[in-house]
Amino acid sequence: MVSNQVLGARLAAGLLIVAIAVCGCSHLRHTDAGASAPAPVTAASGDARAVPAEPQMTATEAAISAAGASAAAPAAPPAQTRAVVNPSAPKHYTVKRGDTLWGIASMYLRDPWLWPEVWIINPQIPNPHLIYPGDKLALAYGADGRPQVSVEQAGAVRLDPRLRSAALDSAIPTIPYSAIAAFLSRPTVMTTDDIRHAPYVLAFRDRHEIAGSGIEVYVRNLAAAENARFAIVHVGDALRDPDDGKVVGYVGIYTATALVQRPGDPAKALLIDPARETLRGDRLLSADASETPITFALRAPASDVHGRIIDVVGGTELAGQYAVVVINRGKRHGLEPGNVLAIDQAGDVVRDLYRGGQRIGSSSALGSSFAPKVRLPDERSGTLLVFKVFDRVSFGLIVGASDTIHTADVVRNP
């Protein structure tokens, strides 16, 4: 028989267990109901310690959080976007007199013809495509990691002059003016008919053998009034397209401008604005055509171009940096001034004397002539910038050369 004390103890324990179970269920229901909205934290009073606050988010973290839990943080800038920038590219650069766009692009980029992809135009600046001495350029990276070069501060040359008598600096040219000055007057590619019917230099006054600035010349077949102007060009070798063997023209190199002093046959003219010496037999052409701009934009050709160098101006077969060459591609092939082409040294053709594990004709030179021919691959040797375009041919300036460049070398898209 159980005593009253034992029964009382058991009853008290049972009531305690029931109370704990009821409190636990109530607590679970309260937690489930308020899981999505945590209760506000009240400030601690008296000597009670304050509960540590959650660390505050940065603006970037807050934006990511607001975009949703599934939104990922922005990825690091792609390596290829930074790969176009020269490792030694300055963060800031002030444009100086004598600079060229090609030189600045080469300073910032591994491939200068990518300049339009990084140049950021400022619409608040007059002529935003042009760069002037005194402009301060800045290199930065956009939100997507792409490099950007822009005018951080315009030079004084862009300001409207008020009480100034000095001439303002012009925009920097794309390539050195001195390298192409002799090719800026048109035309510089002449046909057989142009040569046959054009007036020509007969002789020089005072028996000069060659003529420069200020020398008077006598010209045949020139029907022109006094003070008329004509461009004098020196006729170079025939330009033959290796694709079909046809003569596509003759190089006409500008030498000077002839200012007519006395009409007649022969007429007398004064040489002005010389670019090189004038010789007997040089032809006169109309000088009223527009000149070739020298501030054109750098870019790769819009179409696929694959041609060859057909002439090195100057009568040689070898060329280096800042030499002018003629290529057998022009307007009909989609070329425009400012297009950049890669120059590949044409691979040699050699005979394979070792096919089959032994040398062919080792005992006789005659036997080696029957060995199969193998063409070696082309090798990159330089960069060409097209500055003047005709229908089937173009003039280009070699702006970079890692090896000797020859006639018949290949030009193609970079």
C-alpha positions as CSV (number, residue, x, y, z in Angstrom):
1,M,0.0,0.0,0.0
2,V,1.4,3.4,-1.0
3,S,1.7,6.1,1.5
4,N,0.0,9.5,1.1
5,Q,3.5,11.2,0.8
6,V,4.5,9.1,-2.1
7,L,1.2,9.7,-3.9
8,G,1.6,13.5,-3.3
9,A,5.1,13.4,-4.8
10,R,3.9,11.5,-7.9
11,L,1.1,13.9,-8.4
12,A,3.3,16.9,-8.2
13,A,5.8,15.5,-10.7
14,G,3.0,14.7,-13.2
15,L,1.6,18.2,-13.0
16,L,5.1,19.6,-13.6
17,I,5.6,17.5,-16.8
18,V,2.2,18.6,-18.2
19,A,3.1,22.3,-17.5
20,I,6.4,22.0,-19.3
21,A,4.8,20.3,-22.4
22,V,2.1,23.0,-22.6
23,C,4.7,25.8,-22.4
24,G,6.9,24.1,-25.1
25,C,4.0,23.9,-27.5
26,S,3.1,27.5,-26.9
27,H,6.7,28.6,-27.6
28,L,6.8,26.6,-30.8
29,R,3.6,28.1,-32.1
30,H,4.9,31.6,-31.3
31,T,8.2,30.9,-33.0
32,D,6.6,29.6,-36.2
33,A,4.3,32.6,-36.4
34,G,7.0,35.2,-36.1
35,A,9.8,33.5,-38.1
36,S,9.5,35.9,-41.1
37,A,9.4,39.0,-38.9
38,P,11.9,39.1,-36.1
39,A,10.8,41.1,-33.1
40,P,12.4,44.5,-32.7
41,V,15.3,44.7,-30.4
42,T,14.7,47.0,-27.4
43,A,17.4,49.1,-25.9
44,A,18.9,47.7,-22.8
45,S,18.3,49.6,-19.6
46,G,20.0,49.8,-16.3
47,D,23.1,47.7,-15.9
48,A,22.0,45.0,-18.4
49,R,24.5,44.5,-21.3
50,A,23.4,45.5,-24.8
51,V,23.1,42.7,-27.3
52,P,25.8,43.0,-30.1
53,A,24.2,44.5,-33.3
54,E,24.6,42.8,-36.6
55,P,27.4,44.3,-38.8
56,Q,26.1,46.8,-41.4
57,M,26.2,46.0,-45.1
58,T,28.1,48.0,-47.7
59,A,26.2,49.7,-50.5
60,T,27.3,46.9,-52.9
61,E,26.1,44.2,-50.5
62,A,22.8,46.0,-49.9
63,A,22.2,46.3,-53.6
64,I,23.0,42.6,-54.1
65,S,20.7,41.7,-51.2
66,A,17.9,43.8,-52.6
67,A,18.2,42.1,-55.9
68,G,17.4,38.7,-54.3
69,A,19.2,35.9,-52.6
70,S,19.9,34.3,-56.0
71,A,21.7,37.4,-57.4
72,A,25.5,36.8,-57.7
73,A,28.2,39.4,-56.9
74,P,29.7,41.0,-60.0
75,A,32.5,39.0,-61.5
76,A,36.1,40.3,-61.6
77,P,37.0,42.1,-64.9
78,P,37.7,39.6,-67.6
79,A,41.4,39.0,-68.2
80,Q,41.0,39.6,-72.0
81,T,39.7,43.2,-71.4
82,R,42.9,44.2,-69.6
83,A,45.1,42.2,-72.0
84,V,44.6,44.9,-74.7
85,V,46.2,47.5,-72.5
86,N,50.0,48.0,-72.4
87,P,51.4,47.1,-69.0
88,S,53.4,50.4,-69.1
89,A,50.4,52.5,-70.1
90,P,50.2,55.7,-68.0
91,K,47.1,56.5,-66.0
92,H,47.4,60.1,-67.1
93,Y,49.1,61.7,-70.1
94,T,49.3,65.3,-71.4
95,V,49.3,65.5,-75.3
96,K,52.3,67.3,-76.6
97,R,53.2,68.9,-80.0
98,G,54.7,66.3,-82.3
99,D,52.5,63.5,-80.9
100,T,50.5,61.3,-83.3
101,L,47.4,59.3,-82.7
102,W,49.2,56.2,-83.7
103,G,51.9,56.9,-81.1
104,I,49.4,57.6,-78.3
105,A,47.4,54.4,-79.2
106,S,50.7,52.4,-79.2
107,M,51.5,53.8,-75.7
108,Y,48.2,52.7,-74.3
109,L,47.3,49.5,-76.2
110,R,49.1,46.4,-77.3
111,D,47.2,46.6,-80.6
112,P,46.8,50.3,-81.5
113,W,44.1,49.7,-84.1
114,L,41.8,48.8,-81.2
115,W,41.8,52.5,-80.2
116,P,38.2,53.2,-81.2
117,E,37.1,50.5,-78.8
118,V,38.6,52.3,-75.8
119,W,38.4,55.9,-76.8
120,I,35.5,57.6,-74.9
121,I,34.1,60.6,-76.7
122,N,33.2,63.6,-74.6
123,P,30.2,65.3,-76.3
124,Q,30.8,68.5,-74.4
125,I,34.1,69.1,-76.2
126,P,34.2,70.6,-79.8
127,N,35.4,68.0,-82.3
128,P,35.5,65.2,-79.7
129,H,37.1,62.8,-82.2
130,L,40.2,64.9,-82.4
131,I,43.0,65.2,-79.8
132,Y,44.9,68.5,-79.3
133,P,48.2,69.4,-77.7
134,G,47.5,70.2,-74.0
135,D,44.7,67.7,-73.6
136,K,45.0,65.5,-70.5
137,L,44.1,61.9,-71.2
138,A,43.0,59.5,-68.4
139,L,43.0,55.7,-68.4
140,A,40.2,54.0,-66.4
141,Y,38.1,50.9,-66.4
142,G,34.3,50.7,-66.8
143,A,31.9,48.7,-64.6
144,D,32.3,45.8,-67.0
145,G,36.1,45.9,-66.7
146,R,36.7,47.3,-70.2
147,P,39.5,49.9,-70.5
148,Q,38.5,53.4,-71.3
149,V,40.7,56.4,-72.4
150,S,39.1,59.8,-72.4
151,V,40.0,63.5,-72.2
152,E,40.2,64.3,-68.5
153,Q,40.8,68.0,-69.1
154,A,40.8,69.8,-72.4
155,G,43.8,71.9,-73.2
156,A,43.8,75.6,-73.8
157,V,43.8,75.0,-77.5
158,R,40.1,74.1,-77.3
159,L,39.1,77.4,-75.7
160,D,37.7,80.2,-77.8
161,P,40.5,82.8,-78.2
162,R,39.6,86.4,-77.5
163,L,42.7,88.7,-77.6
164,R,45.2,86.4,-79.1
165,S,47.4,86.8,-82.2
166,A,49.2,83.4,-82.1
167,A,47.8,80.7,-84.2
168,L,46.2,77.8,-82.4
169,D,47.7,74.3,-82.6
170,S,45.9,71.9,-84.9
171,A,44.7,68.5,-83.8
172,I,47.5,65.9,-83.7
173,P,47.7,63.8,-87.0
174,T,47.1,60.1,-87.1
175,I,50.6,59.4,-88.5
176,P,53.7,61.7,-89.0
177,Y,52.9,64.3,-91.6
178,S,56.4,64.5,-92.9
179,A,56.3,60.8,-93.9
180,I,53.4,61.2,-96.2
181,A,53.6,64.9,-97.3
182,A,54.8,64.0,-100.8
183,F,51.6,61.9,-101.3
184,L,48.9,64.3,-100.2
185,S,48.3,66.1,-103.5
186,R,46.1,64.2,-105.9
187,P,46.3,62.2,-108.0
188,T,49.3,60.1,-107.1
189,V,48.5,57.0,-109.1
190,M,48.5,57.9,-112.8
191,T,47.3,56.0,-115.9
192,T,49.1,55.7,-119.2
193,D,46.7,58.4,-120.7
194,D,47.4,60.7,-117.7
195,I,51.1,60.5,-118.5
196,R,50.7,60.8,-122.3
197,H,48.6,64.0,-122.2
198,A,49.8,65.8,-119.1
199,P,52.0,68.9,-119.4
200,Y,55.7,68.3,-118.5
201,V,58.8,70.1,-117.3
202,L,61.0,70.9,-120.3
203,A,63.9,72.7,-118.7
204,F,65.0,74.9,-115.8
205,R,66.1,78.5,-115.9
206,D,69.8,79.2,-115.4
207,R,70.6,75.6,-116.6
208,H,69.8,73.9,-113.3
209,E,69.8,70.1,-113.4
210,I,67.3,69.8,-110.6
211,A,65.0,72.4,-109.1
212,G,63.7,73.3,-105.7
213,S,61.8,76.2,-104.1
214,G,62.0,79.5,-105.9
215,I,63.4,78.1,-109.2
216,E,61.7,79.0,-112.5
217,V,60.9,76.2,-114.9
218,Y,59.7,76.0,-118.5
219,V,56.7,73.8,-119.2
220,R,55.3,72.3,-122.5
221,N,51.7,71.8,-123.4
222,L,50.4,73.9,-120.5
223,A,47.3,75.9,-121.4
224,A,46.7,78.0,-118.3
225,A,46.3,81.6,-117.2
226,E,48.8,83.6,-115.1
227,N,48.8,82.6,-111.4
228,A,47.2,79.2,-112.0
229,R,48.6,76.5,-109.9
230,F,49.5,72.9,-110.8
231,A,50.9,70.0,-108.8
232,I,54.2,68.6,-110.2
233,V,54.6,64.8,-109.9
234,H,57.5,62.5,-110.6
235,V,56.4,59.4,-112.5
236,G,57.6,56.2,-110.9
237,D,57.6,52.6,-112.1
238,A,54.6,50.7,-113.4
239,L,52.4,49.0,-110.8
240,R,51.6,45.5,-111.8
241,D,49.0,43.4,-109.9
242,P,50.5,40.0,-109.2
243,D,47.0,38.5,-109.2
244,D,46.3,39.0,-112.9
245,G,49.6,40.5,-114.2
246,K,47.9,43.7,-115.3
247,V,49.4,47.2,-115.0
248,V,47.1,49.1,-112.6
249,G,48.9,52.5,-112.8
250,Y,52.1,54.4,-112.2
251,V,53.2,56.0,-108.9
252,G,53.1,59.8,-109.2
253,I,55.1,61.4,-106.4
254,Y,54.4,65.0,-105.6
255,T,57.5,67.2,-105.9
256,A,56.2,70.8,-105.8
257,T,53.5,73.3,-106.9
258,A,54.0,75.2,-110.1
259,L,52.7,78.8,-110.1
260,V,52.3,80.0,-113.7
261,Q,54.1,83.3,-114.3
262,R,53.9,83.6,-118.0
263,P,51.5,81.7,-120.3
264,G,52.7,80.3,-123.6
265,D,54.4,77.3,-125.1
266,P,56.6,76.8,-123.3
267,A,55.1,78.5,-120.3
268,K,57.1,79.8,-117.4
269,A,56.3,78.8,-113.8
270,L,57.7,79.3,-110.3
271,L,58.2,76.3,-108.0
272,I,56.7,76.7,-104.5
273,D,55.8,74.4,-101.6
274,P,58.4,71.8,-102.5
275,A,58.3,68.3,-101.0
276,R,61.3,66.9,-103.0
277,E,63.5,67.9,-106.0
278,T,61.8,68.4,-109.4
279,L,63.4,66.8,-112.5
280,R,63.0,67.3,-116.2
281,G,60.1,65.3,-117.6
282,D,58.0,65.5,-114.4
283,R,54.3,65.9,-115.1
284,L,51.9,68.7,-114.1
285,L,48.5,67.9,-112.9
286,S,45.6,70.0,-111.7
287,A,46.1,71.1,-108.1
288,D,42.5,71.9,-107.3
289,A,41.6,68.5,-105.9
290,S,41.2,68.1,-102.1
291,E,44.0,66.9,-100.0
292,T,44.1,63.6,-98.1
293,P,43.1,64.1,-94.4
294,I,45.7,63.2,-91.9
295,T,43.4,62.9,-88.8
296,F,41.5,59.8,-89.9
297,A,40.4,57.2,-87.4
298,L,42.2,54.0,-86.7
299,R,40.3,50.8,-87.4
300,A,40.5,47.3,-88.9
301,P,38.9,46.9,-92.4
302,A,35.2,46.1,-92.4
303,S,35.7,43.4,-95.0
304,D,38.2,40.6,-95.4
305,V,41.4,41.9,-97.1
306,H,44.2,39.7,-98.5
307,G,46.6,41.3,-100.8
308,R,50.3,42.0,-101.5
309,I,52.8,44.8,-101.4
310,I,53.5,45.6,-105.1
311,D,55.9,48.5,-104.7
312,V,58.1,50.2,-102.2
313,V,58.2,53.9,-103.0
314,G,61.8,55.0,-103.5
315,G,62.9,52.4,-106.0
316,T,63.9,49.7,-103.6
317,E,62.6,46.2,-102.8
318,L,63.1,46.5,-99.0
319,A,61.3,48.6,-96.5
320,G,61.3,49.5,-92.9
321,Q,59.4,51.7,-90.4
322,Y,57.8,54.8,-92.0
323,A,58.4,53.7,-95.5
324,V,55.6,54.2,-98.0
325,V,54.4,51.2,-100.0
326,V,51.7,50.4,-102.5
327,I,49.4,47.4,-102.1
328,N,47.1,45.8,-104.7
329,R,43.9,46.4,-102.8
330,G,41.7,49.5,-102.9
331,K,38.2,50.9,-102.8
332,R,36.7,48.0,-104.7
333,H,38.1,45.7,-101.9
334,G,36.5,47.7,-99.1
335,L,39.6,49.6,-98.0
336,E,39.4,53.2,-96.5
337,P,41.9,55.6,-95.1
338,G,42.7,54.7,-91.5
339,N,42.4,50.9,-92.1
340,V,45.2,48.9,-90.4
341,L,46.6,45.8,-92.0
342,A,49.1,43.2,-90.8
343,I,52.2,42.5,-92.9
344,D,53.3,38.9,-93.2
345,Q,56.6,37.9,-94.7
346,A,55.8,35.5,-97.5
347,G,57.1,32.1,-96.7
348,D,59.8,30.7,-98.9
349,V,59.3,27.6,-101.1
350,V,61.9,24.9,-100.3
351,R,62.4,21.3,-101.4
352,D,61.9,18.4,-99.0
353,L,65.1,16.4,-99.4
354,Y,64.5,14.2,-96.4
355,R,61.1,12.6,-97.0
356,G,61.2,8.8,-96.4
357,G,64.0,8.9,-93.9
358,Q,66.9,9.6,-96.4
359,R,68.2,12.5,-98.3
360,I,67.2,12.7,-101.9
361,G,70.0,13.2,-104.4
362,S,72.7,13.1,-101.7
363,S,75.2,11.9,-104.3
364,S,74.0,14.1,-107.2
365,A,72.7,17.7,-107.3
366,L,70.5,16.7,-110.2
367,G,68.5,14.3,-108.0
368,S,67.5,17.0,-105.6
369,S,65.6,18.8,-108.3
370,F,63.0,16.1,-108.2
371,A,62.3,16.5,-104.5
372,P,58.8,17.8,-103.6
373,K,58.3,21.5,-103.0
374,V,57.0,22.7,-99.6
375,R,55.9,26.3,-98.9
376,L,56.9,27.6,-95.5
377,P,54.2,29.5,-93.5
378,D,54.0,33.3,-93.6
379,E,55.5,35.1,-90.6
380,R,54.3,38.4,-89.1
381,S,56.8,41.2,-89.9
382,G,55.0,44.5,-89.5
383,T,51.9,46.7,-89.5
384,L,50.6,48.9,-92.3
385,L,48.3,51.9,-92.0
386,V,46.4,52.8,-95.2
387,F,46.3,56.6,-95.8
388,K,45.3,57.0,-99.4
389,V,43.0,54.8,-101.4
390,F,42.3,54.4,-105.2
391,D,40.1,51.9,-107.0
392,R,42.5,49.0,-107.2
393,V,45.6,50.1,-105.2
394,S,46.3,52.0,-102.0
395,F,49.2,53.8,-100.4
396,G,50.2,52.7,-96.9
397,L,52.7,53.7,-94.3
398,I,54.6,51.0,-92.4
399,V,54.1,52.1,-88.8
400,G,55.8,49.1,-87.2
401,A,58.4,46.6,-88.5
402,S,59.8,43.6,-86.6
403,D,61.7,42.4,-89.6
404,T,62.7,43.5,-93.1
405,I,59.7,44.0,-95.4
406,H,59.8,43.1,-99.1
407,T,57.7,43.5,-102.2
408,A,55.3,40.6,-102.6
409,D,54.9,40.3,-98.8
410,V,51.3,39.6,-97.7
411,V,48.9,42.2,-96.2
412,R,45.8,41.0,-94.4
413,N,43.4,41.9,-91.6
414,P,45.1,42.2,-88.3
